[in-house]
Amino acid sequence: MDVSVVDLSPVPNDGTAADAYANTVATARQAERLGYSRFWVAEHHGMADSIAGTTPEVLLGKLAGKTDSIRLGSGAVLLNHYSPFKVAEQFAALDALAPGRIDAGLGRANGSPAADRALGTERHVQNPDEDHTEKIEAVVNHLYDDYPEEHPYSDLTLPRSGQNTPVPWVLGSSPSSAAIAGKLGLPYCFAAFIRPQFAARSFEAYREQFQPSRLAGGSDEPNGMIAVNAVCAETDEEAARLRAVAEASYKRMQRGDVGSTPSIDEALDELGGVPEPTPATLDSDEWPRAISGSPETLAGLLQQLTERVGVDEAMIQHIVGDHDDALRSHELLADGVGLT
């Protein structure tokens, strides 16, 4: 099983975006050293007090210069906000900075009404799946210079490394996004930390709809990855204590408080104590929004979840109050799954 990391660039308590980005760079360098397969960064808008990850294309440029071998990508760039050509230009430029190491993770999401207005994004599209499909196709065609000669975009060129072209991934948290990935014949990553209840159904839709890709950057066979919220510590009990931050954050989101991250003590107070450790064996229909455990326990849980949806790679996202705890979690997990 391959394991990767997606990072949100959380702003530390009493810190700034500069601190958040420095932590992201340190996390990426550690992930490379430990043997993780990919390091992706996210895009969120209007939550800058708590999440500094607003512009993956900018942060990836920094990471390209601070790493040597790990694959770098977006988890995801929100394509509904942008021109496909501009997105393709950005990822082609990134490939020139980190030749053969770039993943173009393509997703969609609406933010707050104010953020969407500021981004010039139409919140209600008549045919959203069709619109998203067309934009993904356009990005891939630009990246691979695959427009026919008679097409008005055929003469457009992009900055290139001369090596491998960025690999497109479709990212989502629903069967509809999975079906789009399948019909286009592109790799698919499901965000189980958003809607875990749709994980199995989404991968079923992906495989049912899969067609060998007619796109230059596509696949002949399904290729999937599952992204989960997971935190590791020396013991199951200590890991559950760290997981309290994620659990309390989700409860805050349900109350409309989006983006704030409590400390461990605040989380324990809001939850009324330490959550129960994640059981080492999950029921066949059980998929928690967040999981935790010792290296051995968490490795087993990730194996169960990847096998359940038929993929060979898990991507780790977590909400942890302290940067050192986050780094230690990655270190312990790498040991548990045998990366090191």
C-alpha positions as CSV (number, residue, x, y, z in Angstrom):
1,M,0.0,0.0,0.0
2,D,1.3,3.4,-1.0
3,V,0.6,6.3,1.4
4,S,0.5,10.1,0.6
5,V,-0.2,13.3,2.4
6,V,-2.5,16.3,1.8
7,D,-1.8,19.5,3.8
8,L,-4.2,22.4,4.4
9,S,-1.6,24.8,5.7
10,P,-3.4,25.4,9.0
11,V,-2.5,28.7,10.8
12,P,-1.0,28.0,14.2
13,N,-2.5,29.6,17.3
14,D,-1.0,33.1,17.6
15,G,0.7,32.5,14.2
16,T,0.4,33.9,10.7
17,A,0.2,32.5,7.1
18,A,4.0,32.7,7.0
19,D,4.2,30.2,9.9
20,A,1.6,28.0,8.2
21,Y,3.6,27.9,4.9
22,A,6.8,27.2,6.8
23,N,5.1,24.3,8.5
24,T,3.8,23.0,5.1
25,V,7.4,23.1,3.7
26,A,8.7,21.3,6.7
27,T,6.0,18.7,6.4
28,A,6.7,18.1,2.7
29,R,10.4,17.7,3.3
30,Q,9.7,15.2,6.1
31,A,7.2,13.3,3.9
32,E,9.8,13.0,1.2
33,R,12.4,11.8,3.6
34,L,10.0,9.2,5.1
35,G,9.1,7.7,1.7
36,Y,5.5,9.0,1.2
37,S,4.5,8.8,-2.4
38,R,2.9,12.3,-2.9
39,F,2.4,15.6,-1.1
40,W,-0.6,17.6,-2.1
41,V,-1.8,21.0,-0.9
42,A,-5.4,22.1,-0.7
43,E,-7.5,25.2,-1.8
44,H,-9.9,26.8,0.7
45,H,-11.2,30.4,0.5
46,G,-12.4,32.9,3.1
47,M,-10.9,31.1,6.2
48,A,-7.5,32.7,6.2
49,D,-7.5,33.1,10.0
50,S,-7.3,29.3,10.3
51,I,-6.4,27.9,6.9
52,A,-3.8,29.6,4.7
53,G,-4.0,27.1,1.9
54,T,-5.7,29.3,-0.7
55,T,-3.5,29.0,-3.7
56,P,-2.0,25.6,-4.4
57,E,-0.3,26.8,-7.6
58,V,1.8,29.3,-5.6
59,L,2.6,27.0,-2.7
60,L,3.6,24.1,-5.0
61,G,6.2,26.4,-6.6
62,K,7.8,26.8,-3.3
63,L,7.7,23.1,-2.5
64,A,9.2,22.3,-5.9
65,G,12.3,24.2,-4.8
66,K,12.4,22.6,-1.4
67,T,12.0,18.9,-2.4
68,D,13.8,16.6,-4.8
69,S,11.8,13.5,-5.6
70,I,8.3,13.3,-4.0
71,R,5.4,13.9,-6.3
72,L,3.6,17.3,-5.7
73,G,0.1,18.2,-6.5
74,S,-3.2,19.9,-5.7
75,G,-5.8,18.4,-3.5
76,A,-7.6,20.1,-5.3
77,V,-7.5,23.1,-7.5
78,L,-11.1,24.2,-7.6
79,L,-11.8,24.3,-11.3
80,N,-15.2,26.0,-11.1
81,H,-13.4,29.2,-10.1
82,Y,-11.0,29.4,-13.1
83,S,-10.2,29.2,-16.7
84,P,-9.0,25.7,-17.8
85,F,-6.2,27.3,-19.9
86,K,-4.9,29.3,-16.9
87,V,-5.0,26.2,-14.7
88,A,-3.1,24.2,-17.4
89,E,-0.5,27.0,-17.7
90,Q,0.1,26.9,-14.0
91,F,0.6,23.2,-13.8
92,A,2.8,23.2,-16.9
93,A,5.0,25.8,-15.3
94,L,5.1,23.7,-12.1
95,D,6.2,20.8,-14.1
96,A,9.1,22.9,-15.5
97,L,10.0,23.6,-11.9
98,A,9.7,20.0,-10.8
99,P,10.0,17.9,-13.9
100,G,8.0,14.7,-13.9
101,R,6.8,15.2,-10.4
102,I,3.5,17.1,-10.7
103,D,-0.1,15.9,-10.2
104,A,-2.9,18.1,-11.4
105,G,-5.7,17.3,-8.9
106,L,-8.9,18.8,-10.3
107,G,-12.0,19.4,-8.2
108,R,-14.9,21.7,-7.6
109,A,-16.5,23.3,-4.6
110,N,-18.4,26.4,-3.6
111,G,-17.3,28.5,-0.7
112,S,-19.2,31.2,1.1
113,P,-21.4,33.5,-1.0
114,A,-19.0,36.3,-0.4
115,A,-15.9,34.3,-1.4
116,D,-17.6,33.0,-4.6
117,R,-18.7,36.5,-5.6
118,A,-15.1,37.8,-5.0
119,L,-13.8,35.0,-7.2
120,G,-16.4,35.8,-9.9
121,T,-17.8,32.3,-9.6
122,E,-21.4,31.4,-10.6
123,R,-22.8,29.4,-7.8
124,H,-25.7,27.8,-9.7
125,V,-24.8,26.3,-13.0
126,Q,-27.5,24.8,-15.2
127,N,-25.6,21.5,-15.9
128,P,-22.9,21.3,-13.2
129,D,-21.6,17.8,-14.1
130,E,-21.5,18.7,-17.8
131,D,-19.7,22.0,-17.1
132,H,-17.1,20.3,-14.8
133,T,-16.5,17.5,-17.4
134,E,-15.9,20.0,-20.1
135,K,-13.4,22.0,-17.9
136,I,-11.5,18.9,-17.0
137,E,-11.2,17.8,-20.6
138,A,-10.0,21.3,-21.5
139,V,-7.3,21.3,-18.9
140,V,-6.0,17.9,-20.0
141,N,-6.1,18.9,-23.7
142,H,-4.1,22.0,-23.0
143,L,-1.6,20.1,-20.8
144,Y,-1.0,17.5,-23.5
145,D,-1.3,19.8,-26.5
146,D,-4.0,17.5,-27.8
147,Y,-6.4,19.8,-29.5
148,P,-6.9,19.0,-33.2
149,E,-5.3,21.3,-35.8
150,E,-8.7,22.9,-36.7
151,H,-9.5,23.8,-33.1
152,P,-9.1,27.5,-32.1
153,Y,-6.9,26.6,-29.2
154,S,-4.5,24.3,-31.2
155,D,-1.8,27.0,-31.6
156,L,-1.7,27.8,-27.9
157,T,1.5,26.6,-26.2
158,L,2.5,26.0,-22.5
159,P,5.8,26.2,-20.6
160,R,7.1,22.6,-20.4
161,S,9.9,20.6,-18.8
162,G,10.4,18.4,-21.8
163,Q,9.9,15.4,-19.5
164,N,6.7,13.8,-18.3
165,T,3.5,15.9,-18.4
166,P,1.6,16.6,-15.2
167,V,-0.8,13.7,-14.4
168,P,-4.4,14.7,-14.1
169,W,-6.6,13.4,-11.2
170,V,-10.3,14.0,-10.7
171,L,-11.0,14.6,-7.0
172,G,-14.4,14.5,-5.4
173,S,-16.7,13.3,-2.6
174,S,-19.7,12.0,-4.4
175,P,-20.7,9.3,-7.0
176,S,-21.3,12.1,-9.6
177,S,-17.6,13.1,-9.5
178,A,-16.6,9.4,-9.6
179,A,-18.8,8.9,-12.7
180,I,-17.1,11.9,-14.4
181,A,-13.6,10.4,-13.7
182,G,-14.8,7.0,-15.0
183,K,-16.2,8.4,-18.2
184,L,-13.1,10.4,-18.9
185,G,-10.8,7.5,-18.0
186,L,-8.8,9.5,-15.4
187,P,-7.4,8.6,-12.0
188,Y,-9.9,9.3,-9.2
189,C,-9.3,10.3,-5.5
190,F,-12.3,10.2,-3.1
191,A,-12.3,12.5,-0.1
192,A,-13.6,10.2,2.6
193,F,-13.0,12.8,5.3
194,I,-15.8,14.8,3.8
195,R,-18.5,12.2,3.0
196,P,-17.3,8.8,4.1
197,Q,-20.8,7.3,3.6
198,F,-20.4,7.6,-0.1
199,A,-17.0,6.0,-0.5
200,A,-18.0,2.5,-1.5
201,R,-20.8,3.8,-3.8
202,S,-18.5,6.3,-5.4
203,F,-15.9,3.7,-6.3
204,E,-18.6,1.4,-7.7
205,A,-19.8,4.3,-9.9
206,Y,-16.2,5.0,-11.0
207,R,-15.6,1.4,-12.1
208,E,-19.1,1.0,-13.7
209,Q,-18.6,4.1,-15.7
210,F,-14.9,3.7,-16.5
211,Q,-13.9,3.8,-20.2
212,P,-10.3,3.6,-21.5
213,S,-9.5,7.2,-21.9
214,R,-9.5,9.0,-25.3
215,L,-7.6,11.8,-23.6
216,A,-3.9,11.9,-24.0
217,G,-3.3,12.0,-20.2
218,G,-5.9,9.3,-19.4
219,S,-5.7,5.7,-18.2
220,D,-6.6,2.3,-19.8
221,E,-7.6,0.9,-16.4
222,P,-9.2,2.4,-13.3
223,N,-6.7,3.9,-10.9
224,G,-8.0,5.2,-7.5
225,M,-6.9,6.6,-4.2
226,I,-8.8,7.2,-0.9
227,A,-8.2,10.2,1.2
228,V,-8.9,9.8,4.9
229,N,-8.6,11.8,8.1
230,A,-6.2,9.8,10.2
231,V,-3.8,10.5,13.1
232,C,-1.2,8.3,14.6
233,A,0.5,8.2,18.1
234,E,2.4,5.8,20.2
235,T,-0.8,4.2,21.6
236,D,-4.4,3.9,20.5
237,E,-5.4,6.0,23.5
238,E,-3.0,8.9,22.8
239,A,-4.1,8.8,19.2
240,A,-7.7,9.1,20.2
241,R,-6.8,12.1,22.3
242,L,-5.2,13.8,19.3
243,R,-8.3,12.8,17.2
244,A,-10.5,14.8,19.6
245,V,-9.4,18.0,17.7
246,A,-10.9,16.6,14.4
247,E,-14.1,15.4,16.2
248,A,-14.6,18.8,17.8
249,S,-13.9,20.6,14.6
250,Y,-16.6,18.6,12.8
251,K,-19.1,19.4,15.6
252,R,-18.3,23.1,15.2
253,M,-18.8,22.8,11.4
254,Q,-22.3,21.3,12.1
255,R,-23.0,24.4,14.1
256,G,-21.9,26.7,11.3
257,D,-18.5,27.5,12.7
258,V,-16.4,26.5,9.7
259,G,-12.6,26.6,9.7
260,S,-11.8,27.0,13.4
261,T,-9.5,24.5,15.1
262,P,-9.7,24.0,18.8
263,S,-6.7,23.1,21.0
264,I,-6.7,19.6,22.4
265,D,-7.9,20.9,25.8
266,E,-10.7,22.9,24.2
267,A,-11.7,19.8,22.1
268,L,-11.8,17.5,25.1
269,D,-13.9,20.1,26.9
270,E,-16.3,20.4,24.0
271,L,-16.6,16.6,23.6
272,G,-16.8,15.9,27.3
273,G,-13.7,13.8,27.4
274,V,-11.4,11.7,25.2
275,P,-13.1,9.9,22.3
276,E,-13.1,6.1,22.3
277,P,-10.1,4.7,20.4
278,T,-10.9,3.6,16.8
279,P,-11.4,-0.2,17.0
280,A,-8.7,-2.2,15.3
281,T,-11.3,-3.9,13.1
282,L,-14.1,-1.9,11.6
283,D,-17.5,-3.4,10.8
284,S,-18.0,-3.9,7.0
285,D,-20.4,-1.0,6.8
286,E,-18.5,1.3,9.3
287,W,-16.5,4.2,7.9
288,P,-15.7,6.8,10.6
289,R,-15.1,10.4,9.4
290,A,-11.8,10.3,11.3
291,I,-9.7,7.4,12.5
292,S,-6.8,7.1,14.8
293,G,-4.4,4.6,16.3
294,S,-1.0,3.3,17.1
295,P,1.3,2.6,14.1
296,E,0.1,-1.0,14.0
297,T,-3.6,-0.2,14.5
298,L,-3.6,2.6,12.0
299,A,-1.8,0.6,9.3
300,G,-4.4,-2.1,9.7
301,L,-7.3,0.3,9.5
302,L,-5.9,1.9,6.3
303,Q,-5.4,-1.6,4.8
304,Q,-9.1,-2.4,5.6
305,L,-10.4,0.8,4.0
306,T,-8.3,0.6,0.9
307,E,-9.2,-3.0,0.3
308,R,-12.9,-2.1,0.9
309,V,-12.9,0.2,-2.1
310,G,-10.3,-1.7,-4.2
311,V,-7.4,0.8,-4.3
312,D,-3.7,0.6,-3.4
313,E,-3.1,4.1,-2.1
314,A,-4.3,6.1,0.9
315,M,-3.8,9.8,1.3
316,I,-3.7,11.2,4.8
317,Q,-5.4,14.4,5.9
318,H,-5.7,15.3,9.5
319,I,-6.8,18.1,11.8
320,V,-4.2,18.3,14.6
321,G,-3.8,21.2,16.9
322,D,0.0,21.1,17.1
323,H,2.5,21.0,14.2
324,D,4.9,18.8,16.2
325,D,2.1,16.3,16.8
326,A,1.4,16.3,13.1
327,L,5.0,15.5,12.2
328,R,5.2,12.8,14.8
329,S,2.0,11.3,13.4
330,H,3.5,11.1,9.9
331,E,6.7,9.6,11.3
332,L,4.9,6.9,13.3
333,L,2.6,6.0,10.4
334,A,5.4,5.7,8.0
335,D,7.0,3.2,10.4
336,G,3.7,1.4,10.8
337,V,3.0,0.8,7.1
338,G,6.7,0.1,6.3
339,L,7.6,3.2,4.4
340,T,10.9,3.5,6.3
